Amino acid sequence: MTTSNIEEAALALRQARSTGQAIAPISQSFGIQGLDTSYAVAEVNTQARLKAGACISGLKVGLTSKAVQQQLGVDQPDFGTLFDDMEYLNGQDIPTSRLMQPKIEAEIAFVVGRDLNGQSPSYSEFLRSLDFALPALEIVDSAIANWKITLADTVADNASCGLYVLGDQPVSVGSLSLAKLGMTMAMDGQTVSTGTGSACLGHPLRAAYWLAVTMAKRGHGLKAGQVILSGALGPMVPIAIGNHIHADIGDLGSVNCRMV
C-alpha cells in the first residue's frame, strides 16, 4: 500500500462528504485493506479537518455488537473522531442536508473529567477519569453508496461518523447499573429499536475502556471535556427529513431530536 493510495482514498471520501455524492467502496477503488491502512486514511482526513479549523470534541466506539463484528469478520470494535460541529443538544433540529444516507441509534455517552496520559491505563484509572454519563443519539452516515461497506471502508470513513445529540442532565457514572439499563427508541411515536446496556460489548464502560486503552497506545490519551459515544444499545434505523426521534434509556433519562 502506497502513500498515494491513502491520500487518494482520503480525498475521495472528503469530496463525497463535500458534494453529498456517495462513492464506491474505497476498499475496492483504492485497494485499502487492513486496519492500519484504513486508520491512516481516516487520520489524513482528521488532519485536514483540524487544518480547516475544526476542533475535536470526542471519540466514538463502533462495532460494539457481537453480531455486527461477526458479520464483518472482526473481534474488536473500531473508533472514529468527533468534531465540534457534529454536536447537537437535546430537542434541537438536525439539518438533514448535512447527511447523505443517515441512520440513528441510541447510546450512552460519557464525559471525560481528567486527562488520561501514558500508556494503557488500568480500569480503575479509567473509571477515575470519567465525570458523567448522558443519554445520546448517534446519527451514523456513510460516504459509501448504499452502505456497501467492509471493515476497511467504515474505518477509513471515520467509523461512519455523522452527527450526535446529547441529553441535558449529566448523571454520575457510579450511580447507575449501566449494563442493565433498558433502551426504547421511537420514531414519530412508534417504537423502532429496543435494547439494553449489555448489548454494547457486554457493558458500556467496557467499550469506553477499550477506547481509552486503544487511544493511549496510539499516543492520543483521552482529554478532559471529551465525549465518548460508547456504542449502540439496539439496532440502528434509517431516518429522513420530518422524522422525530425519542429515546428513553431508563434512569439515565431521555434524548430527542427532529430531522429537518
C-alpha positions as CSV (number, residue, x, y, z in Angstrom):
1,M,0.0,0.0,0.0
2,T,1.4,3.4,-1.0
3,T,1.1,6.8,0.5
4,S,-0.5,7.8,-2.8
5,N,-3.3,5.3,-2.4
6,I,-4.0,6.5,1.1
7,E,-4.1,10.2,0.1
8,E,-6.3,9.5,-2.9
9,A,-8.7,7.4,-0.9
10,A,-8.9,10.2,1.7
11,L,-9.5,12.8,-0.9
12,A,-12.3,10.7,-2.5
13,L,-14.0,10.5,0.9
14,R,-13.7,14.2,1.6
15,Q,-15.1,15.0,-1.8
16,A,-18.0,12.6,-1.3
17,R,-18.9,14.3,2.0
18,S,-18.5,17.8,0.5
19,T,-20.7,17.1,-2.5
20,G,-23.1,14.7,-0.9
21,Q,-22.5,12.2,-3.6
22,A,-21.8,8.7,-2.3
23,I,-18.9,6.7,-3.9
24,A,-18.0,3.1,-4.5
25,P,-16.2,1.3,-1.7
26,I,-12.7,2.7,-1.3
27,S,-11.5,-0.8,-0.3
28,Q,-12.1,-1.7,-4.0
29,S,-11.4,1.6,-5.8
30,F,-8.1,2.3,-4.0
31,G,-7.1,-1.1,-2.6
32,I,-7.5,0.0,1.0
33,Q,-7.2,-3.1,3.2
34,G,-6.3,-3.8,6.8
35,L,-6.9,-1.7,10.0
36,D,-3.6,0.2,9.9
37,T,-4.1,1.4,6.4
38,S,-7.8,2.2,7.0
39,Y,-7.0,4.3,10.1
40,A,-4.2,6.0,8.1
41,V,-6.9,7.2,5.6
42,A,-9.1,8.4,8.4
43,E,-6.1,10.2,10.0
44,V,-5.4,12.1,6.8
45,N,-9.0,13.5,6.8
46,T,-8.8,14.2,10.6
47,Q,-5.8,16.4,10.0
48,A,-7.5,18.1,7.0
49,R,-10.4,19.0,9.3
50,L,-8.2,20.3,12.0
51,K,-6.2,22.4,9.5
52,A,-9.6,23.8,8.3
53,G,-10.3,25.0,11.8
54,A,-12.4,22.2,13.3
55,C,-11.9,21.1,16.9
56,I,-12.0,17.5,18.3
57,S,-14.9,17.1,20.7
58,G,-14.5,13.4,21.4
59,L,-14.5,9.9,20.0
60,K,-17.0,7.2,19.2
61,V,-16.8,3.5,19.5
62,G,-18.3,1.5,16.7
63,L,-18.8,-2.2,16.0
64,T,-19.7,-2.9,19.6
65,S,-22.4,-5.5,18.7
66,K,-21.0,-9.1,18.5
67,A,-23.4,-9.8,15.7
68,V,-22.0,-6.9,13.6
69,Q,-18.4,-7.9,14.4
70,Q,-19.1,-11.4,13.2
71,Q,-20.7,-10.0,10.0
72,L,-17.6,-8.0,9.2
73,G,-15.2,-10.7,10.4
74,V,-13.6,-8.8,13.3
75,D,-13.2,-9.4,17.0
76,Q,-12.9,-5.9,18.3
77,P,-14.6,-2.5,17.9
78,D,-13.4,0.4,15.8
79,F,-13.2,4.1,16.6
80,G,-13.9,7.4,14.9
81,T,-13.2,11.1,15.7
82,L,-16.0,13.5,16.7
83,F,-15.7,17.2,15.8
84,D,-17.3,20.2,17.5
85,D,-19.6,20.9,14.5
86,M,-21.1,17.4,14.8
87,E,-22.6,18.1,18.2
88,Y,-26.3,18.9,18.9
89,L,-28.2,19.2,22.1
90,N,-31.4,17.6,23.3
91,G,-34.5,18.7,21.3
92,Q,-32.6,20.5,18.6
93,D,-33.5,20.3,14.9
94,I,-31.0,18.3,12.8
95,P,-30.4,19.6,9.3
96,T,-30.8,16.5,7.0
97,S,-28.8,18.5,4.3
98,R,-25.6,17.7,6.3
99,L,-26.1,14.0,5.9
100,M,-26.0,11.5,3.0
101,Q,-27.7,8.3,4.0
102,P,-28.2,8.6,7.7
103,K,-29.2,6.0,10.3
104,I,-29.7,6.6,14.0
105,E,-29.0,4.6,17.2
106,A,-29.4,5.3,20.9
107,E,-26.2,5.2,23.1
108,I,-24.7,6.0,26.4
109,A,-22.2,8.9,26.3
110,F,-19.5,9.5,28.8
111,V,-17.8,12.8,29.6
112,V,-14.1,12.7,30.4
113,G,-13.3,14.7,33.6
114,R,-9.5,14.5,33.6
115,D,-6.7,13.7,31.1
116,L,-5.6,10.1,30.6
117,N,-1.9,10.3,29.9
118,G,0.6,7.5,29.5
119,Q,0.1,4.0,28.1
120,S,-2.7,1.5,28.8
121,P,-4.5,3.0,31.8
122,S,-5.8,0.5,34.3
123,Y,-9.5,0.0,34.6
124,S,-9.6,1.9,37.9
125,E,-7.6,4.8,36.4
126,F,-10.0,4.9,33.5
127,L,-13.1,4.9,35.8
128,R,-11.5,7.7,37.9
129,S,-11.1,9.8,34.7
130,L,-14.9,9.9,33.9
131,D,-17.2,12.5,35.3
132,F,-20.7,11.9,33.9
133,A,-22.9,9.8,31.7
134,L,-25.6,11.2,29.3
135,P,-28.2,9.7,27.1
136,A,-27.2,10.2,23.5
137,L,-28.3,9.6,19.9
138,E,-25.7,8.9,17.2
139,I,-26.6,9.6,13.6
140,V,-24.3,7.4,11.6
141,D,-23.7,8.2,8.0
142,S,-21.7,6.6,5.2
143,A,-19.9,8.1,2.2
144,I,-20.1,4.6,0.6
145,A,-23.0,4.1,-1.7
146,N,-25.9,2.0,-0.3
147,W,-23.9,1.2,2.8
148,K,-22.0,-1.5,0.9
149,I,-19.1,-1.4,3.4
150,T,-16.4,-3.6,4.5
151,L,-14.4,-3.1,7.7
152,A,-11.8,-1.1,5.8
153,D,-14.5,1.2,4.3
154,T,-16.1,2.1,7.6
155,V,-12.8,2.6,9.4
156,A,-11.4,4.8,6.7
157,D,-14.6,6.8,6.6
158,N,-14.1,7.8,10.2
159,A,-16.1,4.9,11.5
160,S,-19.1,6.2,9.6
161,C,-19.5,9.2,11.8
162,G,-22.3,11.7,11.1
163,L,-23.7,13.8,13.9
164,Y,-24.6,13.2,17.6
165,V,-27.1,14.5,20.1
166,L,-26.5,14.8,23.8
167,G,-29.1,14.7,26.6
168,D,-29.5,17.5,29.1
169,Q,-28.9,16.1,32.5
170,P,-25.5,14.5,33.4
171,V,-25.6,11.6,35.8
172,S,-22.8,10.2,37.9
173,V,-21.4,7.1,36.3
174,G,-21.3,5.2,39.5
175,S,-24.9,5.7,40.4
176,L,-26.3,3.5,37.6
177,S,-26.2,-0.1,36.7
178,L,-25.3,0.7,33.1
179,A,-25.4,-2.9,31.7
180,K,-29.0,-3.3,33.0
181,L,-30.4,-0.1,31.6
182,G,-33.2,-0.7,29.1
183,M,-33.5,1.4,25.9
184,T,-36.5,2.2,23.8
185,M,-36.2,4.4,20.7
186,A,-39.3,5.7,19.0
187,M,-39.7,7.4,15.6
188,D,-42.8,9.5,15.1
189,G,-44.3,7.8,18.2
190,Q,-43.7,4.3,17.0
191,T,-41.1,2.0,18.7
192,V,-38.3,1.2,16.2
193,S,-35.5,-0.1,18.4
194,T,-35.1,-1.7,21.8
195,G,-32.1,-2.9,23.7
196,T,-30.1,-2.8,26.9
197,G,-26.7,-1.6,28.1
198,S,-25.3,-5.1,27.9
199,A,-25.7,-5.0,24.1
200,C,-22.8,-2.6,24.0
201,L,-19.8,-5.0,24.2
202,G,-21.3,-6.6,27.4
203,H,-21.1,-3.3,29.3
204,P,-20.9,0.3,28.0
205,L,-17.9,1.0,30.3
206,R,-16.0,-1.9,28.7
207,A,-16.5,-0.3,25.3
208,A,-15.3,3.0,26.6
209,Y,-12.3,1.4,28.3
210,W,-11.3,-0.3,25.1
211,L,-11.3,3.1,23.5
212,A,-9.1,4.6,26.3
213,V,-6.6,1.8,26.0
214,T,-6.5,1.9,22.2
215,M,-6.0,5.7,22.1
216,A,-3.3,5.6,24.8
217,K,-1.4,3.0,22.7
218,R,-1.7,5.3,19.7
219,G,-0.2,8.2,21.8
220,H,-3.6,10.1,21.9
221,G,-4.8,9.7,25.5
222,L,-8.3,10.9,26.3
223,K,-8.6,14.6,27.3
224,A,-10.8,16.3,29.9
225,G,-14.0,17.5,28.4
226,Q,-14.1,15.0,25.5
227,V,-17.2,13.0,24.8
228,I,-17.2,9.2,24.4
229,L,-20.0,7.7,22.4
230,S,-19.8,4.1,23.7
231,G,-21.8,2.2,21.1
232,A,-25.3,1.2,20.1
233,L,-27.7,-0.2,22.7
234,G,-30.0,-1.6,20.0
235,P,-30.4,-1.8,16.2
236,M,-29.9,1.4,14.2
237,V,-32.7,2.6,11.9
238,P,-32.8,4.8,8.7
239,I,-34.1,8.3,9.2
240,A,-35.2,11.1,6.8
241,I,-36.5,14.6,6.9
242,G,-39.5,15.1,9.1
243,N,-38.8,12.2,11.5
244,H,-38.9,12.9,15.2
245,I,-36.7,10.5,17.3
246,H,-37.1,10.0,21.0
247,A,-35.0,7.6,23.1
248,D,-35.6,6.6,26.7
249,I,-32.6,5.0,28.5
250,G,-34.0,4.0,31.9
251,D,-32.8,6.0,34.8
252,L,-30.2,7.8,32.6
253,G,-33.1,9.8,31.1
254,S,-34.2,10.6,27.5
255,V,-33.0,12.4,24.5
256,N,-34.7,13.5,21.3
257,C,-34.3,15.4,18.0
258,R,-36.2,16.2,14.8
259,M,-34.8,15.9,11.3
260,V,-35.5,19.0,9.2
